[in-house]
Amino acid sequence: MSSRLSPDSPLRAAAHPSGGVPSDWVRRFAALLPVGANVLDLAAGGGRHARWLAERGCRVTAVD
């Protein structure tokens, strides 16, 4: 089952000290992922990494 967050979803504005910006680690290593990669985001919280990766073409499953 697939689910996508709309741009108006309350989760898009989830509070995080980084302001929703993905971590340096995720941004650094995301370049190694092929287009359409399946990604598992464990401890996803508000989904800042999952959303960022999905916007870049990854198929993301987020589990919190």
HELIX and SHEET records of a PDB file:
HELIX    1   1 PRO A   10  ALA A   13  5                                   4    
HELIX    2   2 ASP A   24  ALA A   30  1                                   7    
HELIX    3   3 ARG A   48  GLU A   55  1                                   8    
SHEET    1   A 2 ASN A  38  LEU A  42  0                                        
SHEET    2   A 2 ARG A  59  VAL A  63  1                                        
END                                                                             
